Amino acid sequence: MAKVTTRFQVTIPKALAERYGIRPGDEITFRDDGDALWVEVTGRVSTPRLSLEERLALFDKSSERQRTRAARWRGLRPPRKRGWTREELYGDRGRPR
């Protein structure tokens, strides 16, 4: 059972969304049929489906880019001296006694 919010929005139950392949970004149309209200999926977001191998290759490339970026910055900047430490600033606030 779905409820209408104060902004007249309706959440589609997950089981129905999965059953009919409705995903975030899809467009739906409400059709009035006298006594009933019909919901139709009219527009779908076209996202290319990548194979597992393609997704893993993209992940490996992005991981390598991140390692390269991290290596460039590592050791270039010494930590800033703020004149205070976290412990001095916050004390034992939030720690169990």
mmCIF file as gemmi writes it, N, C-alpha and C atoms, coordinates in Angstrom:
data_model
loop_
_atom_site.group_PDB
_atom_site.id
_atom_site.type_symbol
_atom_site.label_atom_id
_atom_site.label_alt_id
_atom_site.label_comp_id
_atom_site.label_asym_id
_atom_site.label_entity_id
_atom_site.label_seq_id
_atom_site.pdbx_PDB_ins_code
_atom_site.Cartn_x
_atom_site.Cartn_y
_atom_site.Cartn_z
_atom_site.occupancy
_atom_site.B_iso_or_equiv
_atom_site.pdbx_formal_charge
_atom_site.auth_seq_id
_atom_site.auth_asym_id
_atom_site.pdbx_PDB_model_num
ATOM 1 N N . MET Axp A 1 ? 0.858 -1.178 0 1 0 ? 1 A 1
ATOM 2 C CA . MET Axp A 1 ? 0 0 0 1 0 ? 1 A 1
ATOM 3 C C . MET Axp A 1 ? 0.899 1.234 0 1 0 ? 1 A 1
ATOM 4 N N . ALA Axp A 2 ? 0.669 2.128 -0.935 1 0 ? 2 A 1
ATOM 5 C CA . ALA Axp A 2 ? 1.422 3.367 -1.019 1 0 ? 2 A 1
ATOM 6 C C . ALA Axp A 2 ? 0.561 4.51 -0.501 1 0 ? 2 A 1
ATOM 7 N N . LYS Axp A 3 ? 1.208 5.526 0.034 1 0 ? 3 A 1
ATOM 8 C CA . LYS Axp A 3 ? 0.498 6.703 0.532 1 0 ? 3 A 1
ATOM 9 C C . LYS Axp A 3 ? 0.882 7.909 -0.306 1 0 ? 3 A 1
ATOM 10 N N . VAL Axp A 4 ? -0.018 8.866 -0.39 1 0 ? 4 A 1
ATOM 11 C CA . VAL Axp A 4 ? 0.236 10.116 -1.094 1 0 ? 4 A 1
ATOM 12 C C . VAL Axp A 4 ? 0.766 11.106 -0.065 1 0 ? 4 A 1
ATOM 13 N N . THR Axp A 5 ? 1.896 11.763 -0.397 1 0 ? 5 A 1
ATOM 14 C CA . THR Axp A 5 ? 2.477 12.742 0.526 1 0 ? 5 A 1
ATOM 15 C C . THR Axp A 5 ? 1.739 14.06 0.415 1 0 ? 5 A 1
ATOM 16 N N . THR Axp A 6 ? 2.093 15.009 1.264 1 0 ? 6 A 1
ATOM 17 C CA . THR Axp A 6 ? 1.472 16.334 1.23 1 0 ? 6 A 1
ATOM 18 C C . THR Axp A 6 ? 1.805 17.07 -0.075 1 0 ? 6 A 1
ATOM 19 N N . ARG Axp A 7 ? 2.844 16.61 -0.766 1 0 ? 7 A 1
ATOM 20 C CA . ARG Axp A 7 ? 3.208 17.212 -2.062 1 0 ? 7 A 1
ATOM 21 C C . ARG Axp A 7 ? 2.642 16.393 -3.223 1 0 ? 7 A 1
ATOM 22 N N . PHE Axp A 8 ? 1.688 15.503 -2.91 1 0 ? 8 A 1
ATOM 23 C CA . PHE Axp A 8 ? 1.027 14.647 -3.89 1 0 ? 8 A 1
ATOM 24 C C . PHE Axp A 8 ? 2.005 13.739 -4.629 1 0 ? 8 A 1
ATOM 25 N N . GLN Axp A 9 ? 3.002 13.25 -3.904 1 0 ? 9 A 1
ATOM 26 C CA . GLN Axp A 9 ? 3.947 12.297 -4.464 1 0 ? 9 A 1
ATOM 27 C C . GLN Axp A 9 ? 3.606 10.908 -3.947 1 0 ? 9 A 1
ATOM 28 N N . VAL Axp A 10 ? 3.858 9.906 -4.803 1 0 ? 10 A 1
ATOM 29 C CA . VAL Axp A 10 ? 3.566 8.527 -4.45 1 0 ? 10 A 1
ATOM 30 C C . VAL Axp A 10 ? 4.84 7.712 -4.621 1 0 ? 10 A 1
ATOM 31 N N . THR Axp A 11 ? 5.136 6.855 -3.657 1 0 ? 11 A 1
ATOM 32 C CA . THR Axp A 11 ? 6.266 5.953 -3.761 1 0 ? 11 A 1
ATOM 33 C C . THR Axp A 11 ? 5.769 4.615 -4.275 1 0 ? 11 A 1
ATOM 34 N N . ILE Axp A 12 ? 6.417 4.122 -5.317 1 0 ? 12 A 1
ATOM 35 C CA . ILE Axp A 12 ? 6.049 2.823 -5.872 1 0 ? 12 A 1
ATOM 36 C C . ILE Axp A 12 ? 6.69 1.748 -5.001 1 0 ? 12 A 1
ATOM 37 N N . PRO Axp A 13 ? 5.917 0.793 -4.522 1 0 ? 13 A 1
ATOM 38 C CA . PRO Axp A 13 ? 6.495 -0.27 -3.699 1 0 ? 13 A 1
ATOM 39 C C . PRO Axp A 13 ? 7.625 -0.989 -4.44 1 0 ? 13 A 1
ATOM 40 N N . LYS Axp A 14 ? 8.671 -1.326 -3.714 1 0 ? 14 A 1
ATOM 41 C CA . LYS Axp A 14 ? 9.861 -1.923 -4.316 1 0 ? 14 A 1
ATOM 42 C C . LYS Axp A 14 ? 9.529 -3.199 -5.091 1 0 ? 14 A 1
ATOM 43 N N . ALA Axp A 15 ? 8.676 -4.03 -4.529 1 0 ? 15 A 1
ATOM 44 C CA . ALA Axp A 15 ? 8.329 -5.291 -5.196 1 0 ? 15 A 1
ATOM 45 C C . ALA Axp A 15 ? 7.708 -5.031 -6.573 1 0 ? 15 A 1
ATOM 46 N N . LEU Axp A 16 ? 6.828 -4.038 -6.663 1 0 ? 16 A 1
ATOM 47 C CA . LEU Axp A 16 ? 6.207 -3.716 -7.952 1 0 ? 16 A 1
ATOM 48 C C . LEU Axp A 16 ? 7.219 -3.087 -8.909 1 0 ? 16 A 1
ATOM 49 N N . ALA Axp A 17 ? 8.067 -2.218 -8.389 1 0 ? 17 A 1
ATOM 50 C CA . ALA Axp A 17 ? 9.077 -1.587 -9.242 1 0 ? 17 A 1
ATOM 51 C C . ALA Axp A 17 ? 10 -2.649 -9.834 1 0 ? 17 A 1
ATOM 52 N N . GLU Axp A 18 ? 10.414 -3.617 -9.02 1 0 ? 18 A 1
ATOM 53 C CA . GLU Axp A 18 ? 11.28 -4.677 -9.526 1 0 ? 18 A 1
ATOM 54 C C . GLU Axp A 18 ? 10.532 -5.571 -10.513 1 0 ? 18 A 1
ATOM 55 N N . ARG Axp A 19 ? 9.288 -5.867 -10.21 1 0 ? 19 A 1
ATOM 56 C CA . ARG Axp A 19 ? 8.491 -6.749 -11.084 1 0 ? 19 A 1
ATOM 57 C C . ARG Axp A 19 ? 8.308 -6.149 -12.476 1 0 ? 19 A 1
ATOM 58 N N . TYR Axp A 20 ? 8.092 -4.843 -12.542 1 0 ? 20 A 1
ATOM 59 C CA . TYR Axp A 20 ? 7.849 -4.189 -13.829 1 0 ? 20 A 1
ATOM 60 C C . TYR Axp A 20 ? 9.071 -3.466 -14.38 1 0 ? 20 A 1
ATOM 61 N N . GLY Axp A 21 ? 10.196 -3.606 -13.718 1 0 ? 21 A 1
ATOM 62 C CA . GLY Axp A 21 ? 11.437 -3.023 -14.227 1 0 ? 21 A 1
ATOM 63 C C . GLY Axp A 21 ? 11.479 -1.507 -14.165 1 0 ? 21 A 1
ATOM 64 N N . ILE Axp A 22 ? 10.805 -0.923 -13.194 1 0 ? 22 A 1
ATOM 65 C CA . ILE Axp A 22 ? 10.803 0.535 -13.046 1 0 ? 22 A 1
ATOM 66 C C . ILE Axp A 22 ? 12.03 0.937 -12.239 1 0 ? 22 A 1
ATOM 67 N N . ARG Axp A 23 ? 12.78 1.901 -12.786 1 0 ? 23 A 1
ATOM 68 C CA . ARG Axp A 23 ? 14.001 2.356 -12.124 1 0 ? 23 A 1
ATOM 69 C C . ARG Axp A 23 ? 13.929 3.864 -11.914 1 0 ? 23 A 1
ATOM 70 N N . PRO Axp A 24 ? 14.765 4.4 -10.998 1 0 ? 24 A 1
ATOM 71 C CA . PRO Axp A 24 ? 14.782 5.852 -10.803 1 0 ? 24 A 1
ATOM 72 C C . PRO Axp A 24 ? 15.067 6.56 -12.13 1 0 ? 24 A 1
ATOM 73 N N . GLY Axp A 25 ? 14.314 7.602 -12.403 1 0 ? 25 A 1
ATOM 74 C CA . GLY Axp A 25 ? 14.48 8.366 -13.64 1 0 ? 25 A 1
ATOM 75 C C . GLY Axp A 25 ? 13.483 7.979 -14.712 1 0 ? 25 A 1
ATOM 76 N N . ASP Axp A 26 ? 12.85 6.807 -14.588 1 0 ? 26 A 1
ATOM 77 C CA . ASP Axp A 26 ? 11.837 6.414 -15.562 1 0 ? 26 A 1
ATOM 78 C C . ASP Axp A 26 ? 10.642 7.35 -15.449 1 0 ? 26 A 1
ATOM 79 N N . GLU Axp A 27 ? 9.99 7.581 -16.565 1 0 ? 27 A 1
ATOM 80 C CA . GLU Axp A 27 ? 8.794 8.429 -16.572 1 0 ? 27 A 1
ATOM 81 C C . GLU Axp A 27 ? 7.56 7.541 -16.549 1 0 ? 27 A 1
ATOM 82 N N . ILE Axp A 28 ? 6.582 7.946 -15.75 1 0 ? 28 A 1
ATOM 83 C CA . ILE Axp A 28 ? 5.323 7.222 -15.7 1 0 ? 28 A 1
ATOM 84 C C . ILE Axp A 28 ? 4.193 8.189 -16.023 1 0 ? 28 A 1
ATOM 85 N N . THR Axp A 29 ? 3.111 7.64 -16.549 1 0 ? 29 A 1
ATOM 86 C CA . THR Axp A 29 ? 1.935 8.429 -16.901 1 0 ? 29 A 1
ATOM 87 C C . THR Axp A 29 ? 0.749 7.9 -16.106 1 0 ? 29 A 1
ATOM 88 N N . PHE Axp A 30 ? -0.044 8.809 -15.588 1 0 ? 30 A 1
ATOM 89 C CA . PHE Axp A 30 ? -1.273 8.439 -14.912 1 0 ? 30 A 1
ATOM 90 C C . PHE Axp A 30 ? -2.412 8.625 -15.904 1 0 ? 30 A 1
ATOM 91 N N . ARG Axp A 31 ? -3.237 7.581 -16.081 1 0 ? 31 A 1
ATOM 92 C CA . ARG Axp A 31 ? -4.35 7.637 -17.027 1 0 ? 31 A 1
ATOM 93 C C . ARG Axp A 31 ? -5.649 7.441 -16.256 1 0 ? 31 A 1
ATOM 94 N N . ASP Axp A 32 ? -6.581 8.374 -16.457 1 0 ? 32 A 1
ATOM 95 C CA . ASP Axp A 32 ? -7.884 8.329 -15.789 1 0 ? 32 A 1
ATOM 96 C C . ASP Axp A 32 ? -8.826 7.474 -16.631 1 0 ? 32 A 1
ATOM 97 N N . ASP Axp A 33 ? -9.415 6.476 -15.996 1 0 ? 33 A 1
ATOM 98 C CA . ASP Axp A 33 ? -10.331 5.577 -16.702 1 0 ? 33 A 1
ATOM 99 C C . ASP Axp A 33 ? -11.653 5.515 -15.951 1 0 ? 33 A 1
ATOM 100 N N . GLY Axp A 34 ? -12.238 6.682 -15.709 1 0 ? 34 A 1
ATOM 101 C CA . GLY Axp A 34 ? -13.521 6.727 -15.013 1 0 ? 34 A 1
ATOM 102 C C . GLY Axp A 34 ? -13.364 6.441 -13.535 1 0 ? 34 A 1
ATOM 103 N N . ASP Axp A 35 ? -13.551 5.184 -13.123 1 0 ? 35 A 1
ATOM 104 C CA . ASP Axp A 35 ? -13.48 4.807 -11.725 1 0 ? 35 A 1
ATOM 105 C C . ASP Axp A 35 ? -12.064 4.452 -11.272 1 0 ? 35 A 1
ATOM 106 N N . ALA Axp A 36 ? -11.157 4.236 -12.22 1 0 ? 36 A 1
ATOM 107 C CA . ALA Axp A 36 ? -9.824 3.756 -11.872 1 0 ? 36 A 1
ATOM 108 C C . ALA Axp A 36 ? -8.751 4.713 -12.391 1 0 ? 36 A 1
ATOM 109 N N . LEU Axp A 37 ? -7.598 4.609 -11.795 1 0 ? 37 A 1
ATOM 110 C CA . LEU Axp A 37 ? -6.432 5.382 -12.206 1 0 ? 37 A 1
ATOM 111 C C . LEU Axp A 37 ? -5.349 4.377 -12.599 1 0 ? 37 A 1
ATOM 112 N N . TRP Axp A 38 ? -4.9 4.446 -13.835 1 0 ? 38 A 1
ATOM 113 C CA . TRP Axp A 38 ? -3.89 3.527 -14.341 1 0 ? 38 A 1
ATOM 114 C C . TRP Axp A 38 ? -2.531 4.204 -14.357 1 0 ? 38 A 1
ATOM 115 N N . VAL Axp A 39 ? -1.509 3.437 -14.068 1 0 ? 39 A 1
ATOM 116 C CA . VAL Axp A 39 ? -0.139 3.93 -14.104 1 0 ? 39 A 1
ATOM 117 C C . VAL Axp A 39 ? 0.584 3.172 -15.21 1 0 ? 39 A 1
ATOM 118 N N . GLU Axp A 40 ? 1.193 3.918 -16.137 1 0 ? 40 A 1
ATOM 119 C CA . GLU Axp A 40 ? 1.927 3.299 -17.239 1 0 ? 40 A 1
ATOM 120 C C . GLU Axp A 40 ? 3.355 3.831 -17.251 1 0 ? 40 A 1
ATOM 121 N N . VAL Axp A 41 ? 4.307 2.948 -17.513 1 0 ? 41 A 1
ATOM 122 C CA . VAL Axp A 41 ? 5.692 3.372 -17.677 1 0 ? 41 A 1
ATOM 123 C C . VAL Axp A 41 ? 5.819 3.822 -19.128 1 0 ? 41 A 1
ATOM 124 N N . THR Axp A 42 ? 6.089 5.124 -19.329 1 0 ? 42 A 1
ATOM 125 C CA . THR Axp A 42 ? 6.118 5.656 -20.69 1 0 ? 42 A 1
ATOM 126 C C . THR Axp A 42 ? 7.519 5.942 -21.193 1 0 ? 42 A 1
ATOM 127 N N . GLY Axp A 43 ? 8.399 6.379 -20.332 1 0 ? 43 A 1
ATOM 128 C CA . GLY Axp A 43 ? 9.75 6.705 -20.774 1 0 ? 43 A 1
ATOM 129 C C . GLY Axp A 43 ? 10.764 6.046 -19.866 1 0 ? 43 A 1
ATOM 130 N N . ARG Axp A 44 ? 11.731 5.424 -20.46 1 0 ? 44 A 1
ATOM 131 C CA . ARG Axp A 44 ? 12.767 4.758 -19.669 1 0 ? 44 A 1
ATOM 132 C C . ARG Axp A 44 ? 14.088 5.47 -19.886 1 0 ? 44 A 1
ATOM 133 N N . VAL Axp A 45 ? 14.857 5.507 -18.819 1 0 ? 45 A 1
ATOM 134 C CA . VAL Axp A 45 ? 16.203 6.058 -18.903 1 0 ? 45 A 1
ATOM 135 C C . VAL Axp A 45 ? 17.048 5.035 -19.64 1 0 ? 45 A 1
ATOM 136 N N . SER Axp A 46 ? 17.72 5.489 -20.689 1 0 ? 46 A 1
ATOM 137 C CA . SER Axp A 46 ? 18.543 4.542 -21.444 1 0 ? 46 A 1
ATOM 138 C C . SER Axp A 46 ? 19.963 4.566 -20.895 1 0 ? 46 A 1
ATOM 139 N N . THR Axp A 47 ? 20.274 3.538 -20.144 1 0 ? 47 A 1
ATOM 140 C CA . THR Axp A 47 ? 21.624 3.405 -19.625 1 0 ? 47 A 1
ATOM 141 C C . THR Axp A 47 ? 22.233 2.167 -20.255 1 0 ? 47 A 1
ATOM 142 N N . PRO Axp A 48 ? 23.42 2.299 -20.789 1 0 ? 48 A 1
ATOM 143 C CA . PRO Axp A 48 ? 24.021 1.132 -21.431 1 0 ? 48 A 1
ATOM 144 C C . PRO Axp A 48 ? 24.339 0.069 -20.39 1 0 ? 48 A 1
ATOM 145 N N . ARG Axp A 49 ? 24.081 -1.151 -20.756 1 0 ? 49 A 1
ATOM 146 C CA . ARG Axp A 49 ? 24.385 -2.28 -19.88 1 0 ? 49 A 1
ATOM 147 C C . ARG Axp A 49 ? 25.786 -2.77 -20.2 1 0 ? 49 A 1
ATOM 148 N N . LEU Axp A 50 ? 26.651 -2.721 -19.206 1 0 ? 50 A 1
ATOM 149 C CA . LEU Axp A 50 ? 28.018 -3.19 -19.379 1 0 ? 50 A 1
ATOM 150 C C . LEU Axp A 50 ? 28.142 -4.591 -18.81 1 0 ? 50 A 1
ATOM 151 N N . SER Axp A 51 ? 28.988 -5.366 -19.438 1 0 ? 51 A 1
ATOM 152 C CA . SER Axp A 51 ? 29.236 -6.71 -18.917 1 0 ? 51 A 1
ATOM 153 C C . SER Axp A 51 ? 30.083 -6.6 -17.655 1 0 ? 51 A 1
ATOM 154 N N . LEU Axp A 52 ? 30.166 -7.696 -16.944 1 0 ? 52 A 1
ATOM 155 C CA . LEU Axp A 52 ? 30.975 -7.722 -15.727 1 0 ? 52 A 1
ATOM 156 C C . LEU Axp A 52 ? 32.427 -7.396 -16.05 1 0 ? 52 A 1
ATOM 157 N N . GLU Axp A 53 ? 32.936 -7.941 -17.138 1 0 ? 53 A 1
ATOM 158 C CA . GLU Axp A 53 ? 34.324 -7.693 -17.53 1 0 ? 53 A 1
ATOM 159 C C . GLU Axp A 53 ? 34.564 -6.212 -17.832 1 0 ? 53 A 1
ATOM 160 N N . GLU Axp A 54 ? 33.604 -5.571 -18.52 1 0 ? 54 A 1
ATOM 161 C CA . GLU Axp A 54 ? 33.737 -4.147 -18.841 1 0 ? 54 A 1
ATOM 162 C C . GLU Axp A 54 ? 33.712 -3.3 -17.567 1 0 ? 54 A 1
ATOM 163 N N . ARG Axp A 55 ? 32.815 -3.637 -16.642 1 0 ? 55 A 1
ATOM 164 C CA . ARG Axp A 55 ? 32.732 -2.886 -15.386 1 0 ? 55 A 1
ATOM 165 C C . ARG Axp A 55 ? 34 -3.042 -14.574 1 0 ? 55 A 1
ATOM 166 N N . LEU Axp A 56 ? 34.544 -4.275 -14.52 1 0 ? 56 A 1
ATOM 167 C CA . LEU Axp A 56 ? 35.779 -4.499 -13.775 1 0 ? 56 A 1
ATOM 168 C C . LEU Axp A 56 ? 36.952 -3.754 -14.414 1 0 ? 56 A 1
ATOM 169 N N . ALA Axp A 57 ? 36.991 -3.698 -15.747 1 0 ? 57 A 1
ATOM 170 C CA . ALA Axp A 57 ? 38.063 -2.976 -16.436 1 0 ? 57 A 1
ATOM 171 C C . ALA Axp A 57 ? 37.979 -1.482 -16.117 1 0 ? 57 A 1
ATOM 172 N N . LEU Axp A 58 ? 36.772 -0.917 -16.114 1 0 ? 58 A 1
ATOM 173 C CA . LEU Axp A 58 ? 36.605 0.5 -15.77 1 0 ? 58 A 1
ATOM 174 C C . LEU Axp A 58 ? 37.011 0.753 -14.319 1 0 ? 58 A 1
ATOM 175 N N . PHE Axp A 59 ? 36.663 -0.16 -13.426 1 0 ? 59 A 1
ATOM 176 C CA . PHE Axp A 59 ? 37.029 -0.022 -12.026 1 0 ? 59 A 1
ATOM 177 C C . PHE Axp A 59 ? 38.549 -0.043 -11.873 1 0 ? 59 A 1
ATOM 178 N N . ASP Axp A 60 ? 39.207 -0.971 -12.568 1 0 ? 60 A 1
ATOM 179 C CA . ASP Axp A 60 ? 40.671 -1.057 -12.488 1 0 ? 60 A 1
ATOM 180 C C . ASP Axp A 60 ? 41.328 0.226 -12.997 1 0 ? 60 A 1
ATOM 181 N N . LYS Axp A 61 ? 40.796 0.786 -14.087 1 0 ? 61 A 1
ATOM 182 C CA . LYS Axp A 61 ? 41.352 2.035 -14.631 1 0 ? 61 A 1
ATOM 183 C C . LYS Axp A 61 ? 41.191 3.177 -13.641 1 0 ? 61 A 1
ATOM 184 N N . SER Axp A 62 ? 40.013 3.281 -13.03 1 0 ? 62 A 1
ATOM 185 C CA . SER Axp A 62 ? 39.791 4.383 -12.088 1 0 ? 62 A 1
ATOM 186 C C . SER Axp A 62 ? 40.644 4.195 -10.835 1 0 ? 62 A 1
ATOM 187 N N . SER Axp A 63 ? 40.836 2.947 -10.403 1 0 ? 63 A 1
ATOM 188 C CA . SER Axp A 63 ? 41.694 2.696 -9.247 1 0 ? 63 A 1
ATOM 189 C C . SER Axp A 63 ? 43.132 3.097 -9.544 1 0 ? 63 A 1
ATOM 190 N N . GLU Axp A 64 ? 43.593 2.806 -10.748 1 0 ? 64 A 1
ATOM 191 C CA . GLU Axp A 64 ? 44.963 3.173 -11.134 1 0 ? 64 A 1
ATOM 192 C C . GLU Axp A 64 ? 45.113 4.696 -11.19 1 0 ? 64 A 1
ATOM 193 N N . ARG Axp A 65 ? 44.104 5.395 -11.729 1 0 ? 65 A 1
ATOM 194 C CA . ARG Axp A 65 ? 44.15 6.869 -11.752 1 0 ? 65 A 1
ATOM 195 C C . ARG Axp A 65 ? 44.228 7.422 -10.343 1 0 ? 65 A 1
ATOM 196 N N . GLN Axp A 66 ? 43.467 6.842 -9.414 1 0 ? 66 A 1
ATOM 197 C CA . GLN Axp A 66 ? 43.481 7.32 -8.032 1 0 ? 66 A 1
ATOM 198 C C . GLN Axp A 66 ? 44.833 7.069 -7.387 1 0 ? 66 A 1
ATOM 199 N N . ARG Axp A 67 ? 45.422 5.897 -7.633 1 0 ? 67 A 1
ATOM 200 C CA . ARG Axp A 67 ? 46.747 5.609 -7.081 1 0 ? 67 A 1
ATOM 201 C C . ARG Axp A 67 ? 47.779 6.595 -7.626 1 0 ? 67 A 1
ATOM 202 N N . THR Axp A 68 ? 47.676 6.944 -8.914 1 0 ? 68 A 1
ATOM 203 C CA . THR Axp A 68 ? 48.602 7.902 -9.511 1 0 ? 68 A 1
ATOM 204 C C . THR Axp A 68 ? 48.454 9.276 -8.856 1 0 ? 68 A 1
ATOM 205 N N . ARG Axp A 69 ? 47.209 9.715 -8.667 1 0 ? 69 A 1
ATOM 206 C CA . ARG Axp A 69 ? 46.968 11.012 -8.022 1 0 ? 69 A 1
ATOM 207 C C . ARG Axp A 69 ? 47.511 11.021 -6.598 1 0 ? 69 A 1
ATOM 208 N N . ALA Axp A 70 ? 47.25 9.945 -5.86 1 0 ? 70 A 1
ATOM 209 C CA . ALA Axp A 70 ? 47.69 9.874 -4.469 1 0 ? 70 A 1
ATOM 210 C C . ALA Axp A 70 ? 49.214 9.889 -4.386 1 0 ? 70 A 1
ATOM 211 N N . ALA Axp A 71 ? 49.88 9.225 -5.317 1 0 ? 71 A 1
ATOM 212 C CA . ALA Axp A 71 ? 51.346 9.186 -5.304 1 0 ? 71 A 1
ATOM 213 C C . ALA Axp A 71 ? 51.931 10.573 -5.574 1 0 ? 71 A 1
ATOM 214 N N . ARG Axp A 72 ? 51.271 11.363 -6.402 1 0 ? 72 A 1
ATOM 215 C CA . ARG Axp A 72 ? 51.76 12.718 -6.692 1 0 ? 72 A 1
ATOM 216 C C . ARG Axp A 72 ? 51.713 13.605 -5.466 1 0 ? 72 A 1
ATOM 217 N N . TRP Axp A 73 ? 50.683 13.447 -4.647 1 0 ? 73 A 1
ATOM 218 C CA . TRP Axp A 73 ? 50.509 14.337 -3.493 1 0 ? 73 A 1
ATOM 219 C C . TRP Axp A 73 ? 51.202 13.827 -2.236 1 0 ? 73 A 1
ATOM 220 N N . ARG Axp A 74 ? 51.487 12.556 -2.188 1 0 ? 74 A 1
ATOM 221 C CA . ARG Axp A 74 ? 52.077 11.976 -0.99 1 0 ? 74 A 1
ATOM 222 C C . ARG Axp A 74 ? 53.434 12.612 -0.7 1 0 ? 74 A 1
ATOM 223 N N . GLY Axp A 75 ? 53.57 13.194 0.446 1 0 ? 75 A 1
ATOM 224 C CA . GLY Axp A 75 ? 54.849 13.736 0.871 1 0 ? 75 A 1
ATOM 225 C C . GLY Axp A 75 ? 55.17 15.123 0.346 1 0 ? 75 A 1
ATOM 226 N N . LEU Axp A 76 ? 54.328 15.703 -0.475 1 0 ? 76 A 1
ATOM 227 C CA . LEU Axp A 76 ? 54.633 17.026 -1.014 1 0 ? 76 A 1
ATOM 228 C C . LEU Axp A 76 ? 54.311 18.142 -0.031 1 0 ? 76 A 1
ATOM 229 N N . ARG Axp A 77 ? 53.284 17.938 0.749 1 0 ? 77 A 1
ATOM 230 C CA . ARG Axp A 77 ? 52.878 18.982 1.682 1 0 ? 77 A 1
ATOM 231 C C . ARG Axp A 77 ? 53.036 18.481 3.114 1 0 ? 77 A 1
ATOM 232 N N . PRO Axp A 78 ? 53.81 19.183 3.917 1 0 ? 78 A 1
ATOM 233 C CA . PRO Axp A 78 ? 53.871 18.786 5.324 1 0 ? 78 A 1
ATOM 234 C C . PRO Axp A 78 ? 52.565 19.168 6.006 1 0 ? 78 A 1
ATOM 235 N N . PRO Axp A 79 ? 52.191 18.461 7.035 1 0 ? 79 A 1
ATOM 236 C CA . PRO Axp A 79 ? 50.955 18.814 7.733 1 0 ? 79 A 1
ATOM 237 C C . PRO Axp A 79 ? 51.045 20.224 8.312 1 0 ? 79 A 1
ATOM 238 N N . ARG Axp A 80 ? 49.941 20.944 8.247 1 0 ? 80 A 1
ATOM 239 C CA . ARG Axp A 80 ? 49.916 22.31 8.773 1 0 ? 80 A 1
ATOM 240 C C . ARG Axp A 80 ? 49.965 22.299 10.287 1 0 ? 80 A 1
ATOM 241 N N . LYS Axp A 81 ? 50.66 23.27 10.832 1 0 ? 81 A 1
ATOM 242 C CA . LYS Axp A 81 ? 50.694 23.463 12.284 1 0 ? 81 A 1
ATOM 243 C C . LYS Axp A 81 ? 49.586 24.455 12.62 1 0 ? 81 A 1
ATOM 244 N N . ARG Axp A 82 ? 48.604 24.008 13.343 1 0 ? 82 A 1
ATOM 245 C CA . ARG Axp A 82 ? 47.469 24.865 13.669 1 0 ? 82 A 1
ATOM 246 C C . ARG Axp A 82 ? 47.644 25.578 14.999 1 0 ? 82 A 1
ATOM 247 N N . GLY Axp A 83 ? 48.534 25.069 15.835 1 0 ? 83 A 1
ATOM 248 C CA . GLY Axp A 83 ? 48.688 25.671 17.141 1 0 ? 83 A 1
ATOM 249 C C . GLY Axp A 83 ? 47.772 25.055 18.183 1 0 ? 83 A 1
ATOM 250 N N . TRP Axp A 84 ? 47.019 24.031 17.795 1 0 ? 84 A 1
ATOM 251 C CA . TRP Axp A 84 ? 46.152 23.333 18.721 1 0 ? 84 A 1
ATOM 252 C C . TRP Axp A 84 ? 46 21.903 18.232 1 0 ? 84 A 1
ATOM 253 N N . THR Axp A 85 ? 45.569 21.052 19.127 1 0 ? 85 A 1
ATOM 254 C CA . THR Axp A 85 ? 45.295 19.667 18.757 1 0 ? 85 A 1
ATOM 255 C C . THR Axp A 85 ? 43.807 19.401 18.948 1 0 ? 85 A 1
ATOM 256 N N . ARG Axp A 86 ? 43.353 18.357 18.351 1 0 ? 86 A 1
ATOM 257 C CA . ARG Axp A 86 ? 41.946 17.988 18.473 1 0 ? 86 A 1
ATOM 258 C C . ARG Axp A 86 ? 41.582 17.744 19.937 1 0 ? 86 A 1
ATOM 259 N N . GLU Axp A 87 ? 42.484 17.098 20.659 1 0 ? 87 A 1
ATOM 260 C CA . GLU Axp A 87 ? 42.215 16.807 22.068 1 0 ? 87 A 1
ATOM 261 C C . GLU Axp A 87 ? 42.091 18.096 22.875 1 0 ? 87 A 1
ATOM 262 N N . GLU Axp A 88 ? 42.956 19.083 22.592 1 0 ? 88 A 1
ATOM 263 C CA . GLU Axp A 88 ? 42.878 20.36 23.303 1 0 ? 88 A 1
ATOM 264 C C . GLU Axp A 88 ? 41.577 21.084 22.972 1 0 ? 88 A 1
ATOM 265 N N . LEU Axp A 89 ? 41.151 20.979 21.739 1 0 ? 89 A 1
ATOM 266 C CA . LEU Axp A 89 ? 39.952 21.69 21.313 1 0 ? 89 A 1
ATOM 267 C C . LEU Axp A 89 ? 38.689 21.066 21.897 1 0 ? 89 A 1
ATOM 268 N N . TYR Axp A 90 ? 38.59 19.749 21.806 1 0 ? 90 A 1
ATOM 269 C CA . TYR Axp A 90 ? 37.37 19.082 22.212 1 0 ? 90 A 1
ATOM 270 C C . TYR Axp A 90 ? 37.446 18.438 23.591 1 0 ? 90 A 1
ATOM 271 N N . GLY Axp A 91 ? 38.631 18.273 24.109 1 0 ? 91 A 1
ATOM 272 C CA . GLY Axp A 91 ? 38.766 17.647 25.421 1 0 ? 91 A 1
ATOM 273 C C . GLY Axp A 91 ? 38.276 16.219 25.388 1 0 ? 91 A 1
ATOM 274 N N . ASP Axp A 92 ? 37.589 15.821 26.446 1 0 ? 92 A 1
ATOM 275 C CA . ASP Axp A 92 ? 37.09 14.454 26.49 1 0 ? 92 A 1
ATOM 276 C C . ASP Axp A 92 ? 35.606 14.391 26.152 1 0 ? 92 A 1
ATOM 277 N N . ARG Axp A 93 ? 35.101 15.431 25.483 1 0 ? 93 A 1
ATOM 278 C CA . ARG Axp A 93 ? 33.696 15.498 25.119 1 0 ? 93 A 1
ATOM 279 C C . ARG Axp A 93 ? 33.329 14.315 24.22 1 0 ? 93 A 1
ATOM 280 N N . GLY Axp A 94 ? 32.269 13.642 24.547 1 0 ? 94 A 1
ATOM 281 C CA . GLY Axp A 94 ? 31.798 12.538 23.749 1 0 ? 94 A 1
ATOM 282 C C . GLY Axp A 94 ? 32.45 11.203 24.042 1 0 ? 94 A 1
ATOM 283 N N . ARG Axp A 95 ? 33.423 11.2 24.909 1 0 ? 95 A 1
ATOM 284 C CA . ARG Axp A 95 ? 34.08 9.944 25.255 1 0 ? 95 A 1
ATOM 285 C C . ARG Axp A 95 ? 33.455 9.393 26.531 1 0 ? 95 A 1
ATOM 286 N N . PRO Axp A 96 ? 33.266 8.067 26.58 1 0 ? 96 A 1
ATOM 287 C CA . PRO Axp A 96 ? 32.687 7.496 27.799 1 0 ? 96 A 1
ATOM 288 C C . PRO Axp A 96 ? 33.645 7.637 28.975 1 0 ? 96 A 1
ATOM 289 N N . ARG Axp A 97 ? 33.103 7.865 30.132 1 0 ? 97 A 1
ATOM 290 C CA . ARG Axp A 97 ? 33.936 8.053 31.331 1 0 ? 97 A 1
ATOM 291 C C . ARG Axp A 97 ? 33.941 6.827 32.18 1 0 ? 97 A 1
